[in-house]
């Protein structure tokens, strides 16, 4: 958060003091961002691109009985998650989820949440100069369909994808499992920060064929009005049955 955003965040907490308790666990912002999920009784959470695990910690807090599968290929983050996560319902895996099983180059940025299977584009380097320092490593890739082929997913199933432009690759490798997923939250960039990155249209076309309906977006860590177009957002897609139920409840 920048200074202005921190100021507005503190005002938000003053006006909503019940969320202040989450400051001590370091997930206050993420809890506020995802609290709308509480009505959906999540039983399975798939976290593709877990990084420091902030989101699956929130989901575990909201739904302590949910089974959580978290995927994080950056070694330092994966090892940190293993050390800090001691719950039987949370499984941490070191794979980069993609559309093929194998070994591929992964590009680790100094700002590691920006790391990706895709290389930074010229536009990305110009737009975000702090992302320029990149090292490459070999990682094992796996598809969602391969990983979950022998696993039964208890519904409702929430899939979160944050893989820096490679979201389409994740979906292409999960054509079977998409039939069992109820809610998808994925970060989509509106400008090509990475080479061969997918667009909103690419994602929309894929998910529409699986009966998902685009239902809005979450603007990450923002507590003050912004009057300009965003370069990326966390987009929400609801399976039609979930969407219809949401509409029915909304209209009551």
C-alpha positions as CSV (number, residue, x, y, z in Angstrom):
1,X,0.0,0.0,0.0
2,X,1.1,3.6,-0.7
3,X,1.0,6.3,2.0
4,X,-2.4,7.6,0.9
5,X,-3.9,4.1,0.8
6,X,-2.6,3.3,4.3
7,X,-4.3,6.5,5.6
8,X,-7.6,5.5,4.1
9,X,-7.2,1.9,5.3
10,X,-6.8,3.2,8.9
11,X,-9.9,5.3,8.5
12,X,-11.7,2.2,7.2
13,X,-10.6,0.3,10.3
14,X,-11.8,3.1,12.6
15,X,-15.2,3.0,10.9
16,X,-15.2,-0.8,11.0
17,X,-13.4,-1.7,14.2
18,X,-14.4,-5.4,14.1
19,X,-11.8,-6.0,11.4
20,X,-8.9,-4.6,13.6
21,X,-8.4,-7.9,15.3
22,X,-7.0,-9.3,12.0
23,X,-4.2,-6.8,12.1
24,X,-2.4,-9.0,14.6
25,X,-2.4,-12.0,12.2
26,X,-1.3,-9.7,9.3
27,X,-4.3,-10.5,7.1
28,X,-6.7,-7.6,7.8
29,X,-6.6,-6.3,4.2
30,X,-7.1,-9.8,2.7
31,X,-9.9,-10.6,5.1
32,X,-11.8,-7.4,4.2
33,X,-11.2,-8.1,0.5
34,X,-12.6,-11.7,0.6
35,X,-15.2,-11.5,3.4
36,X,-18.0,-11.5,0.7
37,X,-17.2,-15.3,0.3
38,X,-18.6,-16.1,3.8
39,X,-22.1,-16.9,2.4
40,X,-20.8,-19.6,0.0
41,X,-19.8,-22.4,2.5
42,X,-16.5,-23.2,0.8
43,X,-15.4,-26.8,1.3
44,X,-12.5,-26.9,-1.1
45,X,-10.0,-24.2,-1.9
46,X,-7.4,-24.4,-4.7
47,X,-4.8,-21.7,-4.5
48,X,-2.7,-21.5,-7.7
49,X,0.1,-19.0,-7.0
50,X,-0.1,-19.0,-3.3
51,X,3.1,-16.9,-2.7
52,X,3.1,-16.1,1.0
53,X,-0.2,-17.8,1.6
54,X,-2.2,-14.8,2.7
55,X,-5.3,-15.8,0.9
56,X,-5.5,-19.4,2.0
57,X,-4.9,-18.2,5.6
58,X,-8.1,-16.1,5.2
59,X,-10.0,-18.9,3.7
60,X,-8.9,-21.3,6.4
61,X,-10.0,-18.7,9.0
62,X,-13.4,-18.3,7.4
63,X,-13.9,-22.0,6.6
64,X,-11.7,-24.0,9.1
65,X,-13.0,-27.4,7.8
66,X,-12.3,-26.7,4.1
67,X,-9.6,-28.7,2.4
68,X,-6.9,-26.4,0.9
69,X,-4.5,-27.1,-1.9
70,X,-1.9,-24.4,-2.4
71,X,0.6,-24.4,-5.2
72,X,3.8,-22.2,-5.1
73,X,6.9,-22.9,-7.3
74,X,9.2,-20.2,-5.9
75,X,11.5,-22.3,-3.6
76,X,11.9,-19.7,-0.9
77,X,8.2,-19.1,-0.6
78,X,7.3,-22.8,-0.8
79,X,9.8,-23.7,2.0
80,X,8.5,-20.9,4.1
81,X,4.9,-22.1,3.7
82,X,5.9,-25.6,4.6
83,X,7.6,-24.4,7.8
84,X,4.7,-22.2,8.9
85,X,1.8,-24.3,7.8
86,X,1.1,-27.1,10.3
87,X,-2.6,-28.0,9.6
88,X,-3.7,-31.3,8.2
89,X,-6.3,-29.7,5.9
90,X,-3.7,-27.6,4.1
91,X,-1.5,-29.2,1.5
92,X,1.4,-27.2,0.0
93,X,2.8,-28.3,-3.4
94,X,5.9,-26.9,-5.2
95,X,4.4,-27.1,-8.8
96,X,3.8,-24.3,-11.3
97,X,0.4,-25.1,-12.6
98,X,0.2,-25.0,-16.4
99,X,-1.3,-26.7,-19.4
100,X,1.3,-29.4,-19.6
101,X,3.2,-31.7,-17.2
102,X,7.0,-31.4,-17.4
103,X,9.9,-29.1,-16.5
104,X,10.0,-25.5,-17.6
105,X,11.8,-22.2,-17.1
106,X,10.3,-20.0,-14.4
107,X,11.2,-16.3,-14.1
108,X,11.7,-15.1,-10.6
109,X,11.5,-11.3,-10.2
110,X,13.1,-9.4,-7.3
111,X,9.6,-8.5,-6.5
112,X,8.6,-12.1,-6.3
113,X,4.8,-11.8,-6.5
114,X,5.5,-10.7,-10.1
115,X,7.3,-13.9,-11.0
116,X,5.9,-16.0,-13.8
117,X,6.2,-18.8,-16.3
118,X,6.2,-15.9,-18.9
119,X,8.9,-13.4,-19.5
120,X,8.3,-9.7,-18.9
121,X,7.3,-7.9,-22.0
122,X,8.8,-4.6,-23.2
123,X,5.6,-2.9,-22.2
124,X,5.9,-4.4,-18.7
125,X,9.5,-3.4,-18.3
126,X,8.7,0.2,-19.4
127,X,5.5,0.4,-17.3
128,X,7.0,-1.2,-14.1
129,X,10.7,-0.4,-13.9
130,X,11.0,-2.1,-10.5
131,X,10.3,-5.5,-12.2
132,X,13.4,-5.6,-14.4
133,X,15.7,-7.8,-12.2
134,X,14.8,-11.3,-13.1
135,X,16.5,-14.7,-12.6
136,X,15.4,-18.0,-14.2
137,X,15.1,-21.4,-12.6
138,X,13.7,-24.8,-13.7
139,X,10.4,-25.8,-12.1
140,X,8.1,-28.8,-12.4
141,X,4.8,-28.0,-14.0
142,X,1.6,-29.9,-13.6
143,X,-1.9,-29.5,-14.8
144,X,-4.9,-29.3,-12.5
145,X,-6.5,-32.3,-14.2
146,X,-3.4,-34.4,-13.6
147,X,-3.0,-33.4,-9.9
148,X,-6.7,-33.9,-9.0
149,X,-7.4,-36.9,-11.2
150,X,-7.6,-39.3,-8.2
151,X,-9.0,-36.8,-5.7
152,X,-12.7,-36.0,-4.9
153,X,-13.4,-32.4,-4.4
154,X,-16.1,-31.5,-1.8
155,X,-18.3,-28.6,-3.0
156,X,-18.5,-25.7,-2.9
157,X,-15.1,-25.4,-4.7
158,X,-13.2,-22.1,-4.9
159,X,-10.3,-21.7,-7.4
160,X,-8.0,-18.7,-7.0
161,X,-5.4,-18.1,-9.8
162,X,-2.6,-15.5,-9.5
163,X,0.1,-16.4,-12.0
164,X,1.0,-13.2,-13.7
165,X,-0.4,-13.5,-17.2
166,X,-0.4,-17.3,-17.4
167,X,-4.0,-17.8,-16.3
168,X,-5.1,-19.2,-19.6
169,X,-2.4,-22.0,-19.3
170,X,-3.9,-22.9,-15.9
171,X,-7.4,-23.1,-17.3
172,X,-6.4,-25.1,-20.4
173,X,-4.9,-27.7,-18.1
174,X,-8.0,-27.9,-15.9
175,X,-10.7,-28.7,-18.5
176,X,-12.1,-31.6,-16.4
177,X,-11.8,-30.0,-13.0
178,X,-13.6,-26.8,-14.2
179,X,-16.8,-28.8,-14.3
180,X,-16.5,-29.2,-10.5
181,X,-15.5,-25.7,-9.6
182,X,-18.2,-23.2,-8.4
183,X,-16.3,-19.9,-8.0
184,X,-13.1,-18.6,-9.7
185,X,-11.2,-15.6,-8.7
186,X,-8.3,-14.7,-11.0
187,X,-6.0,-11.8,-11.6
188,X,-6.3,-10.4,-15.1
189,X,-4.1,-7.7,-16.6
190,X,-5.6,-5.4,-19.2
191,X,-2.2,-4.6,-20.7
192,X,0.4,-7.2,-21.9
193,X,2.9,-6.9,-19.0
194,X,4.2,-10.4,-19.9
195,X,5.0,-11.9,-23.3
196,X,2.1,-14.0,-24.7
197,X,0.0,-13.2,-21.7
198,X,-3.7,-13.8,-21.9
199,X,-6.4,-11.1,-22.0
200,X,-9.7,-10.7,-20.3
201,X,-11.4,-11.8,-23.6
202,X,-9.3,-15.0,-23.6
203,X,-10.4,-15.9,-20.1
204,X,-14.0,-14.9,-20.7
205,X,-14.3,-17.1,-23.8
206,X,-12.9,-20.1,-21.9
207,X,-15.0,-19.8,-18.8
208,X,-18.2,-19.0,-20.7
209,X,-18.0,-22.5,-22.2
210,X,-18.0,-24.0,-18.7
211,X,-21.1,-22.1,-17.6
212,X,-19.3,-19.4,-15.7
213,X,-20.6,-15.9,-15.5
214,X,-18.4,-12.8,-15.0
215,X,-19.8,-11.2,-11.8
216,X,-17.5,-8.3,-11.0
217,X,-14.0,-7.7,-9.7
218,X,-12.0,-6.9,-6.5
219,X,-9.7,-4.0,-6.6
220,X,-6.8,-5.1,-4.5
221,X,-5.8,-3.1,-1.4
222,X,-7.6,0.1,-2.3
223,X,-9.6,2.1,0.2
224,X,-10.0,5.5,-1.6
225,X,-11.7,6.5,-4.9
226,X,-9.8,6.0,-8.1
227,X,-11.0,7.8,-11.2
228,X,-8.9,6.1,-13.8
229,X,-8.8,2.8,-15.7
230,X,-7.0,-0.1,-13.9
231,X,-4.2,-2.1,-15.5
232,X,-5.3,-5.3,-13.6
233,X,-8.0,-6.6,-11.3
234,X,-9.0,-9.7,-9.5
235,X,-12.0,-10.9,-11.6
236,X,-14.8,-13.0,-10.2
237,X,-16.6,-15.7,-12.2
238,X,-19.5,-17.6,-10.6
239,X,-20.9,-20.9,-12.0
240,X,-24.4,-20.3,-13.3
241,X,-26.1,-22.2,-10.5
242,X,-24.2,-20.1,-7.9
243,X,-24.9,-16.9,-9.8
244,X,-28.6,-17.6,-10.1
245,X,-28.8,-18.2,-6.3
246,X,-26.9,-14.9,-5.7
247,X,-29.4,-13.0,-7.9
248,X,-32.4,-14.6,-6.2
249,X,-31.1,-13.6,-2.8
250,X,-30.0,-10.2,-4.0
251,X,-33.5,-9.4,-5.3
252,X,-35.3,-10.5,-2.1
